Amino acid sequence: MTRTMLFYGHVASNWGDLAINAGALELMRHTGVDVENSTAVLLAPADQYRRQSSFTLKGLDLTTVPADGTERGGREEIELLIDYIAHPERFAEDTGMGDVDLVVLNAGEHLFESPTSENLVDLVWRILPALAAHTIGTPVVLLPSTVGPFRTRFGALLEDFIHKGFKAAAYRDLESKRLGSSHDSSQFPVLLDPGFFVPGLREREAADRDGSVLGIVLRPEDMGIRSGSRRSAFVQSKFRGSQFRSSQAFQLFSSIAEAHLGDGGRVKIIVQTRADREISATLADHLGDFAGADRVELSDPQGFRAFIDELGHVGALVTSRFHSVILASSQAVPSVGVYSETHGHKMPGLFELLKIPTCAVRLDDRTITAVREDVENALGAARDSIEEIYNRIRANRSVARRWLSEALESDGTSSSDPTALTIEALALLYREGLRRSEKGSLAHVLQTIEKELKK
């Protein structure tokens, strides 16, 4: 059996990220991976989320990088990364990569370049395991992921390395495949996200669901991994100042919920991640004032399984969270996805994969009335076709399992020379190191001035 090293196990408050962990583990377990002798590597995990993450990676050995405890965000991180990129075999040695047969890059949405280059350092961490594996001759597989866009020479070289340097890779949405059309993307299939493979996902009995309840899982627009931490913090603060009334997402989901309540239904607002708690609680309060607190419920699940159960009990779901669509649809719950440009291309790409593209509704630059009408039409389509969607998901699981099994058995070798990618990464890291150094020096000067003024 194949021993693998998974980079990186997701550690976050987002139940969707943990769904990737649990599903990836299940997918590997059923395709010939020796899970008990395999390892998941965690990237500087936050202590408060580590326990839940470990639960979704149960059976794998866990190890952490940076191994020496170097904190992320400072000059020391850049110095460590420069050393690893210049000498990838050191990263392989520090992680024990030489003891496994295969390196697996976990699914997710980390392989892209933001317009501001804010995600440069994280992107280098994400590709580093593949560079180290290439150096020691260990093959690499990328689980179905959202990929791109890439905007710079570094990004173009990275994309070329993904296409030529990996044993196998897959997209999880059709938009990623189109973005990669400058390469021979036909070699990369579009497969189900690992979240579809979470153990226990099944169609609920009719008695276990309440058709009168509309589930809502929302997120503010213009926030998240693609917007970057600085922009997300600014937007959250701005929305908080207006009690989220200035948020298009808040306005839309209020309108959808009010219409459902006006028809005599009930609403359950479910929190997927910490970043959504404020807007969710504010929406619940608003709807409670509108229709009465007995018809509006706010659910903030404290466990991964509890989150899945909440999604499975509602009659239908409207959400701007990608994995809520996945986990609800996998339980035969009719689902509609609302997306903004800043959330990336994964939502429309997912619904296109499921062959119901009209159930992904764009929020940007449109009136709330027009978007709500599209959502209502999409809900009707989702309800009418949910059995077909559910059966399609079941069939596509077999396709993904077969892909990974064949990847494990194949003798594919890398045809890529990552030298140019390495040089470009080192140049960018050097510049980032200078920026952090200057920022640190300025902060020190300002602290000194402040101390002097207080004397």
N, C-alpha and C positions, 0 to 999 in steps of 0.2 A: 504493500500500500504506500501511497505517496505522503511524505511528510512535508508540510507547508509552513510558511511563515507569512502571516497576514499583516499587511501594512495599510492603514492603521485601524485598530479597533476604535470605533466611535465612542467618545466619552462626552456626554452633553445632557442638558435638561430636555432636549427634544426627543420625544418618543419615536419620531420618524427615523432619527439617526440610529436609535437602538434597534428598530425594526430591520435596518440593514444588517447590523451585527447578527441578530438571531436568524435572519433568513440566509445570510452568507454561510453561517455555520451549518445550517440544515442542508443547504445546497451542496456544500463540500462533503458532508457526512454521507450523502446518498450518491456520491459520484467517485468513490474510491479513495478519498483522503483519509489518512490515518490521524484522526482528530486528536486522539489521546497522546500522540507524540508530535503534535504540531503546536505552533506558538502564535499568539496575537501580540503585536507590538503596539503600545499606547504612546501617543505623542504628547508629552507633558500634561498628563491628565489632571484635571481639577479634582481634589479630594472629595468634594461634596457629590460628585456624579459618578465616582469610580465604582461604587457598590452596585448600582443599577447596571452599569456597563458590564461589569464582571458577570452578572446574572445572565446577560444575553450572549456571553462568550464562554459559558460554562463548558468545561471539558478541555479547553485549550490552556496551555501554559501562558502566563502573561509576563511580559517584560516591558520596560519603559525606556524611552529615549527623550531627551539626552540622558545617557547612562550615568554621567557624572553629576547630574542635578543642575546643570546650567539652566538658568531661568530664561524664558523666552521674552523678547522685547528689548533686550539691551545689546551693547556692543559685543559682549561675550558670546551671545548666540551667533552673531555674524562671524566671529572668529572661528567658532566651532564648525559652522557650516562651510566656511572657506576651506578649512582643513579637510573636512569630509569630501567635498567636491573635488579637491585637488588629489585626494588619496582615498577613493571610495572603498578600497579594501579595508581601511580602518573602520568604516561604518559597518561593513560586513562582519568584521571581527568583534566589534563591540556588541552587536546584536546576536551573534551566534549563527549568522546566516549560512555559514559553511556546513552546518549540520543538517540542513533540510534539502529536499529535492526540488522544491518549487517555491518561488516568491509570488504571492497573490496580493495585488493592489485592490483594496476594498472599494466597493461601489460608493458613489456619492457625486458631489458637484464641485470638486476642488481643482480640476484640470482646466483652467481658463485663465485669461489675463483680464484684470479689471481695467477700466479706462484710466484710473489714477495710479495703476501699478501697486496699489496698497497691499495686494495679496502676493507680492513677489516672494517674500521669504517663505510663506506657507507653501507656495507652489514649488519652491526648491526642495523643501522637506518632502513633499509628495512624490517628486520624481527621483529623489536620492536613492531609495531602495532599489529602483530599477537600474540605476547607474552602477550601484554596488554589485547587484546580481550579475550584470553584464561583465563586470571586471573579473569575477570569480567563476564565470561560466554557468551560473544557475539560471534556468529559464524563468520568464515572468509572464503572468496572466493578469489581465485587468478585467475585473468583474463588471457587469453591465453598468455603465456610468453615463452621466451627462458630461459632454466634452465640448470645450470651446466657448466663445470664440477666442482665437489667438490674434494678437495685434502687432507684435514686434518681431524682430529677427529671432530673438530668443524663443518666442512662442512658436514661430515657424519651425525652428530646429527641434523644439520639444515635440511638436506634433509629428514631425518626420520620424523622430525616435520611437514614438508610440507605434507608428505604423510599421516600422522596419525592425525595431529592436525587441518587440514582444513576441512571445510564442503564440499568444492568442489574446484577443480583446473584443469587447462588445459594447455597443451603445445601449442605453435604456430608453431612448426616445428617438423618433425619426428626425427631429430637428437637428440633433447632434450629427446624425449621418449626413444631412444636407450641408452642414457647416464644414464637414470634412471632405467635401466633394472634390477638392483640388488633388486629393490623393485617391488611390484606388480603394474607396470606402466599401466596395462590394465584398472585400475580404472580412469586414467587420459586420457581423449580424446585429440586428436590433432585437434585444431580448428583454424579458421581464426583469425589473428591479428585484434585488434579493428580498425586499419587503414582502413580495408576493409568496415567499417560501417560509414565512414565519410559521412554526408548528401550530396546529390547532385551528387555522383559518378554515371556516366551512360555512355553508349556508345555514342560517338559523331557522328553527321551527317557527311557524307562523305565530304560535302562542308566545314565543320568546321575543317578539317584536311588537312595537306599538306604531301602527301606520299613521296615527294622528300626530306623531312627534316629528318635527323637522329638526334634524341635527345641523348645527353650525360650528365650524371650526375656522376661525378667521385669523388673519395676520394683517398688520398695517402695511400699506404699500410703501415702496421706496425704503425698505429696510431688509437686512439679511446679508448673507455671505457675499453677494455680488455688489451690494451697495457699500459694503465695508463697515468696519466698526465705528469710524468717526462719523460718517454720514448717518448711519443708523441711530447713533446716540443723539445727533442733532434733530433728526426727524421725530424720534420718540419724545424729546423734550418739547418740540413745537406742538405736536398733537396733544400732549398732556396739558399744555397751556390752554387749549380750547376744549378740554374734556372730550377729546377725540372727535368733536363735531366737524372739524376741518378735514378729517380723513375721508377720502373717497370710499375706502373700504368700510368704514363705520357707517357712512351714509347708505351705501348699497345694502349691507347686511341688515341694517335697521329697516330699510324699505321692504326687503324680502320677508323678514320676520313679521313685520307689522301686517303685511298682506296675509300671511299664513294665519296669524292670530285672529285677524278680522274674519277669516273663514271658519273660525271655531277650533282651529288646531292648537297645538302646544309646541313650544320651542325648547330645545336643550342646547346650550352653548358649552362646548367641550374645549378645554385648554390642551393644546399639544405641546407647548414649550413655554418656558418662563417669560420669553419676550412677548408672548401674547396675553399674559394674564391681565394687564391693566386694561387693554382695549376690550377684552372679553368681559371683565367685571363691569366696566362702564356700560357696555351694551346690555348686559343682563339687568342692571339697575334701570336703564332707560326703558327697556321692554316691560319690566315689572310695573313701572309707573303707567305704561300705556295700556296693559291688559290685565294687570294683577299678578302678584308674585306667585300665585298658585299655578299659573300657566306657563311660567318661565323658570327654567332650572339652569344653574351654572354648575358645571362639573369640572373639577380640577383634579384628575386622577393622580393618585400618589404612587402608582405602580404601572409598569408596562402592560401587564395583562389586564389591569383595570381599564386602561385606555382603550385597548382593543375591544373589550366587552361593551364599553359605552357606545362605541361606533356600531357594534353589531345589533344594538337594541333599538335604534331609531328607524323610522319608516323610510326616510330619505335623508340625503346629506348635501349641503352646499358648503363648499370649503375653498379656501385659498392656500391650503396646505397639501403638498404633493402626496405625502405618505398617508394622510387621512383618506384620500381617494383610493389608494392602494389597499389599505387595511379594511375599508368599508366595502369596496367592490368585491374583495375576496371573501366577504361574508354575504354576498348577493344583496347589498344595500345600494339602491339607485343613487348615483353620485354625480354632482356637477362641480367642475373646477373653475374658479375665478382666478385670473392671473394678471399681473402687471409686468411691464417690460423689465423692470428692475428685479423681478423674481427669476429672470432667465427664461429659457425656452423649453424647460422640461415638461410643464403642464400641458401645453398644446401637443407636444410630441408624444406624451403618454396616451392621450385620448385618441390621437391618430393611430397609434399602435393598436389600441383596443377597437379601432374601426368605428368610433363614434366621435369624430372631430368636433361636431357642433356642441358637445357637452363640455368643451373648454371655452370659456367666455372671457373676452378681454375687457379689462376695466379702464385702461388708459384712454384719455382724450375723448370720452363719450359721456353723454348725460346719464344720470342715475336711472332715469325712467327707461331709456333704451337698453341699458345693461340688464335691468331687472326683467324686462320683457324677454330678453334672450335667455336669461336664467330660467324663467318659468317655462319657456318652450323646451329648453334643454332638460329640465326635470321630467317633463312629459315623455320626451324621447328616451331618457334613461329608465324610467319606469316601464315603458313598453318593451325595452330590449334587455332588461337586466338578466334574464335567464340566458340569453345568447351571450352576453358579456361574461357572465360567470363561467359558462362552459368554455368560452374562448380562453379565459385565464387558465383553466385547468389544462387545456390542450397545450398552451404555450409554456406551461411549467415543464412538460415533457421535453419540449424543444430545447429549453435552457439546460436541463440536466444532461441531455445528449451532447450539447455543445461542450460543456465542461468535461464530461467523460472523455470525449474525443481529444480535447486539448491535453488532458493528462496523459493520454496514451500516445500522442503524436511525438515525432522526433524533430519537430520544427526547430530551426536554429536561427540566431540573429544574423541579419545581413547589414546591420547598422554600425557605423563608426561614430560614437558620440563625442569625439574630440572637439568639434566646433561648438556643440552644445555646452560642453564643460567649460570651454574658454569664455563663452558668452555669459554663462552663469557666474563665473568667477568675477568678471568685469562688473556685472550688476551688483553682486554682493559687496564688492569693494566700495562702490559708490554708496550703497546703502549703509555700509559701515562708517563711511565719512559723515554721512548725514546724521546718523545716530550719535557719533562722536561730537559733532558740532552742536547738536541739540542738547547733549549732556553737559557740554561746556557752558552753553548759554544758561541752562538751568542753574548750574553751580554759581555763575556770576550773579544771577538774579537773587539767589538765596543769600549770597554774601552782602549784596546791596541792602536787602530787606533787613538783615541782622544789624547792619550799620545804622540804618534809619531808626531802628528800635532802641538804640543806645541812648 
